[in-house]
Every structure is written in structure tokens, then in C-alpha cells.
């Protein structure tokens, strides 16, 4: 990613013209509480675009005294179009950003309001853990409000009926993982007389991000979460540590013995979901709830039984900490001219976490999407919840049922078991010490450097290079910018931790 985001290609310039209706330069707004404040909000599309003027949107606008105009952009094109908006400075008053080099560059350049000093003045925003905000800081400054997500989401879901049949437990050590994977693939746990089942199924993003299968498995075995730092501030990437390499060797062995899907390097997540839901795969790391898999798999395999355990390795519970957000809401200075208006928008965001709004965003409209059932609430229409409530729940700040929700929804025991482990996970997460550190080489060539390593990992697993070839790939990574990246992380870390 090049740092000079203002250098646009012809195609991007065309897109910028199309997007110019989103906002752009305007006169400073006058905040008049006697009439609704007109607010344009750009966010990614979740499912189908909700019907304009629906009950949820009306309730939000009435409660916050806001004339809300949401522009939903398809998720597949979201980052590209947001980059165009930033480069052309054609922006709404409120926009969801991702924490990536382009947006970080815009934050550093002063295109968005620094809101960190104001958070304390908004009770709901101030009530959230500092970890959420620290994970989106840029040079120690906070420029937005996170779309909050759990910091440690991962649990291990598995086909309990299969492991019971095979006389096995959920795997802990790498030897356990090999034995369980081999038994599921070769000992016919579904009793159909075919070798057509797998333990873990990998997709083409198996080694990307903290939520990837490789990082979750390696961290459970003692590896760092993407980076480790020593007492002197020296940084080492996960792939240069012994626990990570041992995990990679296990995956290679599984591939060589055809105990995992041979198309892992090219297959999409949606395709491996189908294998799990059809009853052909038995174990997965997941940030979701195990009940979801149970509900889907029994449509194809009625006798299937799903269970869940914490992510555990030889040293006990251990999992990678994640960012704690699905992006963050930022306020552009080009569109929002005054501190008064910026604070008014922060008030709107804070109001979305008031009890009435939190209940609306998490559960929907009472007696349409849910009903009061005494000590709990009950979902009335799960399809309507997914279609009509989820788009707002996923794109507006809330803590699900963890904040300002009076009554929990009635849920199956397996769902609650999953949620219990996720809540406990905060005590066992391994943070990424480089998550918010400043690096010029990463801003310019970070994705290219990552691709050098992820491609080499895939080649090693598939037998296209041996251990010497893997080491040569690491050496090349270091020469092409890896050494500089480690040095810049050290410098930024020592500066930050004086």
C-alpha cells in the first residue's frame, strides 16, 4: 500500500465522482435541538439493505432526534470505496473505517477528529474497557469509536458423537491433533464405509490474521500472537518461532498423509462451511457459537452432536487476542467543521448504547422480533432478526448482551456454554504487541511482506519447498524489508513504552 493516497488512478477518479454525493465540503452545521440533526452515515452492507424508513431506523431517529441517512456499501467493495472517499475527501459526517495503512495515513494527516480526549464525557463510551480503544490508537491518539467485538472469541467446536465413537477427547498437544485428525479421516466415524471425513478443514485464509486457523492452533501450542517482543524491545514474527514451525510441520504431515483437504490453498470459507454443515468435518476453531453449527448440521445429519471446549494447549488455555472491533466509527474534519458538531455526533453514537437503543440494536422491536418471557426474552422470528435487526446490530456500536441489556435471551445450553468460554477468554488471551505500532515499511509494503511469508508457508506444506527452502524464504523476507520492519517496531515500541 503506497503512502501517497492522493495519487488516484483513472478508475478510482471515476469512482470518486460517483461517490461525491456522499458528502464533502459543507458549511459548518448549526446544532438546533428543536429539529432533527441531519446525519449521513456510511457503513458496510450486512445481508440485504434494510428498507428505508423501517421500524428500527425510525426508532433510532426518534430517540436520537436525528434525520439519519445510511449509505450501505457492499462489503466486497467497501475498503476500496472508502479509500476513494478518503483520497478525494468526499466524506459523510460519520463513517466506518478499518485499521489499515490507508486509513492510518489519513488519521495521521489530520483528516479525522481526534476523539480520545472526549470519550470520558460520554457515559456509555467511557464505560468500555480501555483495551478496545488502545487497539485502534494511532501514535497514542484515538480517532474513533470501535464497533465492539469480543477480544478473545476463539473456542474449539467438535463433533462429540464422532470423538465418542472413536474413544477420543478434544485435542490438546500436537500429538493429540495428529491422532485425532488421523482417526477422523481414516476410522470412518460416520460409518458410511468411505474415507470422506476430515478433522480440521483449511481454507485459503488459513494463515492470515489473528483469527486464522494457523495462528489459533500455534498460539495454543506456545507461539506468539503474530509477534513476540523481548525485554530489550526486539521483535520476532510468529513464523520465526519454534512452536509456530512445529505447528506448520504438523499441518504439512497432515497434508502429506491426505488427512486434510488437498485444495486448502484455493478454497473459500463458504465452501468449507458446507463441509462442516453437511457432516463431513469434525473440528473447527470458531469465533461463533457452537449452537449455530448444531442447528445447521442436524438438517443433514440428525444424530450429530456438537460440543465446545476452550482453546487449550500443553500450557493450558491460550488463544490469540483479537482487535476487539469490526472497524471503528470516525468523524471527518472536512465534513464536520466544528468541535460542537463533532461532539453532537459523539453524543449520537453514545446514545446508541443507552438501554433502550442497546435493546433495539441487539434484539429488535419488542413483540415483532422478540417478546418478554419473565426472566428472559424470547426470539419470535429468527429469520426476521437476521434480515431486519442484524444489519444494524453489526454496524452500530453495542456490546451484544454484555452491556445495558436488562434480560438475556432464552438460548439453548450449548449457546450459553459457548458464551461462557468466550467471556472467560479475556484472562487467557495472548496480545499482539505490534498491533498498533507505527512502521513506515509496513505502511508501504506490509501486505507484500506478509504475502511472501504466507505463500512460502503454503509451498512448504504442499512439499514444493523443503526446510532449506523455507529458511531461504525467511532470509529473503528479511532482506526485502523484514529486518527493517523488526527494527521499526522496536523503535516504536521503545518510544511508546518509555
N, C-alpha and C positions, 0 to 999 in steps of 0.2 A: 504494500500500500504506500503510494507516494505521499509525501507530506504536503505537497502543494495542491490542496484540494480545489483551488480555483481554476486550475487548468482543465477545462472540460472538453471532451470530445464532441464532435458534431452531433452524435446521437444523444449524448447527455444534455447538450444545449437544447435540443428539440424537446426532450423530456422536461427540462426546466421550464420551457414556455407553457407546456401542458399543465404543469403543476403550479403555475403562477397564481392561479385562483385561490390557492390555499391561504394566502395571507400576504406577507411582505410589508413594506414600509407603510405606516399609517400614522395619523396624528395621535398624540397621547390621549388615551381614553379618559373620560371624566366618570368617576365612580359615583353613581346616583342610586342609592338604595331603594328609591321609590319605583324603579323599573328593573327588569332583569338585565344582568350583565351579559353581553354577547360574547361567547367564548367558542373559538374554533379549536378543536382537539383532533390531532392526527395520531392514529394508532393502527396496529396491525389487525387484519381481519381474522376472526376466530369462527370457523364454521360459516354459516350463511350470514350475510349482512342483515341485522335486525331491521324490521320495518320502521320507518321514520314515524315518530310520534307514538311509539308503543307505550304500554303502561309503565315499564321500568324507566324509560327515558323521561316520561312526563313526571314521574315521582322524583327523579333526580333534579330536574329543572325546578320543580315547585319547592323542594326542600332547600335548595341552594340559591334560589332566586337568580337562576342562570338561564339564558337562552343558549342552549348547548347545541353546537353543530359539530357532529363527529364525522370525520372523514376516515373510512375504513379502507386500508390499502392491503391487497393480498399479501399474505406472509411471504410467499416466494419472491416477491418483488420489493419487499419493504425496505431492506437495507439500501438497495440501490437508489430507490426513490428518495429516501431520507438523505442520502449523500448528495443527491441533486439539490434538494431543498437547502441544505446547509451551504453548498457551494454557491448557489445563486442567491442566498439569503432571502428566499421566498418561503416564509415560515408562518405557521399559525401562532396562537398565543401559548399553546401547550402541546408538547409532542413527546412521544415515547422514543427514547434513544437506546441504542445498545452500547455497551462498554467496549469500544473498538478504536483502532488508531485514528480513523477519520473523525469520529465524534470527540475523541480526546483532544485532537488537534484543534477542533472548533472551540472546545471549552477553554483550552489554553489561550486561544486568540481573543477571548472575551466576547464571544458571540452569545453566551447564555449567562443568565443571572447566577451569581453565587448565592445559594440559599442556606448554606450551613449555619451562618450566624442567626438566622431567623427561625430555625426549626424549634428552638426552645419555646417560642411564643405560641405554638400550636399544640394543644394538649395531646391529640392523638398521634401526631408525628413524633412528638417528644417522648412518647411512652414506649417507642420501639427501641430495641437493642441498638447500641452504637455499632455493632458488627455489621448491620445492614448498610449503614451509611459509610462506614470505613471501606467496605468492599466496592464502593463506586467513587472513592475520593481520587482527585487528580492533584498531585503535588500538595496534598494535605487539605484541599478545599472540596466542598460538597456542592454540586451543581444541580442536584435533582432529588426527587423523592422516589425510592425504589418501588417497583411493583413486587411486593414482598413474596418471597418463597422460602421454604424451609432451608436452613443452612446445611443440614445433613439428611438428605432424602433417602439414601440408598438402603434397601433391605434385600434379603435373598428370598425369592419365591421359588417354590418347587412342588413337583407332583408327589405328594405324600404317599399316594397309593402305589406309585412306582417304587419309591425307595423302600416302602414296607414290603412289597413283593420281593425285592432284591435283598432284603435284610441289611439295608444301609442307612446311614444317617446323613444329614446335610454336611457337605464337605467343609473342612477347616484348613488343613495343610495342603500343600501342593500334591503330595502323595494321595491324599483323600480325593482331591479333584480328579486326578488321573483315574483312580479306581472307580469312582462314581461315574465319570464320563464313559469309561470303557464298558461298565456294566449296563448302563442305559442304552448304549449303541449296539451292544453285542448279545445281551442276555434276554432280549425280547420282552421288555416289561409290559407291553400292551398285548402280548400273547396272540399276535396275528401271524406268527411264523416267518416274519420278514425282518431284515436288518434295516429298518426305515425310521429309527428314532435317534434323537440326539439329546445330549445333556444341554450344554450351552449352545446357542446358535449365534454366530457373529454376523454383523453387517459391516458395510464398508466404512462406517464411522467408529469401528471398534476401538481405535486408538486415538481418538480426538476428545479434547475437553475433559474436565474433571469427572463428568458423568459417564465417561466411556467404560466399556466392559474391562479393557486392559488396565486402566488406572484404578478402577474399583477393586479388581482382583489383586493387582500388585500392591496397592496400599494395605489391603488386608494381610498381606504377607510381609509387611515391614517396609515397603518402598515409600518414598515421599510423595506428596501430592503435587505433581508436576516439577517442583523444585525443592531442594533442601539447602539450608544455609547453616554454616558452622559458626563458632564463636567469634571468628575473625571477620565474618561477613562474606566468606567465599561461597559462591553459588554453584550447585551441581544439578543438572537436569535429571529427572527421574530415570531416563533411559541409560544413564551412565552409572547407575547404582546396581549392586549385585541382586537385591530382591527383585528388581524390575526385570533384569536379564534372565533370572531363573524362571520368572513367570512367562517371559517370552519363549524360553526354551520349552516349557510345558505346552504352550499353545502350538509350537512347531511340532512337537511329538504327537499331539492330538491330530494335527493336520496330516502328518505323515502316515498315521495309522487310520486315517479316514474316520476319526471319531468326532469331527466337527464338519460342518457343511463346507464343501470344497469351493463354493462360489462366494465365500465371505468377502472377498476383496471388491466385489461389484454389486452385491445385493443391497437393496434398500431396506430400511427399518420396517416399512409397511409389509414387506414380503416375509420377514422373519416373524412378524406379529401373527401372520396367518399360520405359520408352522406351530407356534405355541397354542393358538386358539383351535387348531384342528386336531390337537392331541399328538403331535409328532415330536415335541421338545419338552424337556423336563425341568430345567433350572434356568433362572434368569435373575440378574441384578435389576432392580426396578426402583424408580422414584415414585411409582404409583402405589395403589393399594391392591393387595392380593385378591380381594373380593372381585375386582374387575376381571382378572383372569379367570377366576372361578365361574363367574356368570357367563363368560364367553365360551369357555371350553366345554361346559356341560351341554351346550347346544349340540355339540358334535360327539362328545363322549360323556354320556350321562353319569357314569360311575366315577369320573375323575374327581380327585380330592386335592385341592391346593392348600398349602400351608406356608408360613412365613417365619423366618428367623432373622436375627440381626446379622449384619456382615461381620464375620468373625474369622480370625487367623490364629496362628500359633501364639501370638502375644495377647489374645483376647479380642474384644470388639475394637474395630479400627476401620474407618472409612474416610474417603476424601471429603473435606469441606467444600461446598459449592458456593456460588456467588451470593446466594440469598436473594436473588432477584430475577425477574424476567424482563430486564431492562429498567429504565427509570424515566420519570416524567420531568422534563426540563422546560424552562421558560426563556424564549429567545428575546434578546435585548432589542433587536431590530423591530420587532412587532410590539413588544411591551416596553413602552418608553420610560415609565416612571416607577419608582420604588412603591408608590401607593398601589399601582395596578398589579405589580408583581406580588405584593402582599395579599391583595384581594384574591389572586389566583391560588396562592398557597392556602388561603382560607377555604376556598372551594375544595381543594384536594384534601385538606384536613377534615372537612365536613363529610366527605365520603366515607370516613371511618367512624363517624358517630354511630351509636347503636342502631338507630332507625335505618340509616343508609347501609351499614355493615350487614344487617339482616337482609335488606333488599338485594344487595350485590351477591351475597353468599347463597341465599335461599330463594329469592324471587318474591313474587307477590303472594301475600297470605290468601289462602282459600282458592288460589289458582295453581300455584306451583307447590305449595306446602300448607299444612294445617297444624294447629296447636293440638297436641295429644297429651296434655298433662305435664309430665316431667320432661318430655321430649317433643320434638316436632316430627312430622311425617311427610315425606315427599309424596305429592299427589300425582305428578306426571313427570317421570324421568325424561321422557323424550322432549317434553316442553322445556324442562330445566336445561337440557343440553342445547337446545335450539335458541331459547329466548333469554336465559339467565347467564349461561357460561360466557357468551361474548363480552359481557360487562364484568363478570367475576374475574376473567383472565386479563383484562386490560385496564382495570381501575384498582387503586390500592385497597387491599384488605388483607387480613391475616387468616382468612377462612374462618373456622370456628374457634380460633385461638384468641380472639380479641373482640370485645364488645358484642358478643353473641350470648343472649340470655340462656337459651336452651339448645342443647345439642340435638342433631337429627338422629332419629332412630336408625341404627345401622346394624348389619349382621356382625356377629362376633369376630369374624375374620377381618373385617374392615377395621374394627376397633383395635384388634391386635396389631395390625399394620401401623395404625396411627400411634399406638403406644410406643412402638420401637422408634418411630421417626422422632417423637418428642424426646425420647431418651438420647437420641443420637448426638445431640449438641455436646454431650460430655465426652464423646469418643471421636470427634472429627479431627482430621489432620489438616491444618490450613495450608494454603499455598502462599509462601512468604513473598513471592514475586507478583502476586495478583495485581497490585496497584502501583508497582514501581515504574518509574519513568525510564525509558530506554529509547534513544534515537534510532538505533539499528532495528529494534523491534517495530517501531512505528513505520519504518521504511520497508523492512524486508522480513518482518516477523512470520507472516504466513508462508513465505518462500522457505524460510529456515525450517519451519515445522514440517512442511511437505517433504523436505529432504529426508527427515528422520522417519516420518510415517511411511513413506514409500520404501525406505530401506528395511523397516520392520516387516512389512508385507513380503518383500523379496526374501528375507531371511526365513520367515515362517513357511513360505512356499518352496524353499530349497533352491531359490535362484542365486543366492549368495550364501557362503558359509560364515563361520565366526570371524575369519580373517576379513571377509568382505564387509561384514557388519562393522568391525573395528575401523576399516578403511572409510566407511560411510560417516562414522563419528568424526574421524580425523578431518574429513572433507568439510563436514558441518562446522567444525571449529575454525578451519581456515577461512571459510566463506562468510563468517560473521558470528559463529557461536562463541568464540573466545571474547569477541567484543561485547556480545550480549551478556555474558557472565560478568565481565568487568563493569559494564554499565549498571547491571543490577546491584553489584557490590557497592559501587559508588552511591547509588540512590538509596540503598538500604542503610549505609553508614550515615548518610546525611539525614535520613528520616529518623534514625534511632540514636542520635547524639545523646 
